[in-house]
Amino acid sequence: MAWAAFATALAAMFIGIVNLNQPLSVQGYYAVTALFLTMSSFVLQKTVRDNKEDQDLEGKTDAIEFRE
């Protein structure tokens, strides 16, 4: 469901950019900015997830060290 919402939002955004009554340079700027925002959202999500996994793993290794 999340991927469907993401794809719908991305498609709607680019349909809006294509139908925008502005010069091609403005449309291109909006399109590149939208792609950068999308890419940075994925990178941010991955970084947050990796940091959370590292914290979880660190807590498990600390617990193992105390047991020994």
N, C-alpha and C positions, 0 to 999 in steps of 0.2 A: 504494500500500500504506500509506503514511504517513497519507493522508487517511482511509482505512478504519479504521485503528487509532484515529485521533483521534475520528472519529465514534462508534465503538463505545465508547470510554472516556467520551466526553461523555454518550452515551445511558445508559450504565450508571450514571454518577454521578447523573443526574437521576432515573432509575428508583429508585435507592436513596433519594434525597431524598423523592420522592413517597411511597414506602412506609415512611418513617421514622415511628415512633410518637411524634411530638412535636407540640406545638401548631403551628398554621399560621405563627405568627410565627417560630418556630425554623426551620421548613422554608424560609420565605421568606428568612431570613438566610443559610442555607446556599446557597440557589439564587443569591442576589445575589452572595455571596462567590465561588461557583464561576464565575459569569459574569465577575466582575472578574478573577479569576485567569486565565481563558481569554483575555480581552482584553489583559491586561498581558503575557501570554506572546507574543502576536502582536506587540505593540508592541516588546517587548524583542528578539525575533528580527529584526524589521525594522530596528531601530536598530543592532544588531550587524552586520547585512548591509550597511547603508548606510555605516557607519564603515569596514568592510573595503573596500568599493568605493572610498571616498574615499582610503584609504591606497594602494590599488593605482593609482588615477588620479594621485595625487600623485607616486608613484614614477615613473610614465611621463612626467609633465611635467618632473620633475627631469632625467630622462635626455635629454629633448629639448633642454632648456636647455643642457646640457653639450655637446651635439653642435654647436650653433650657434656 
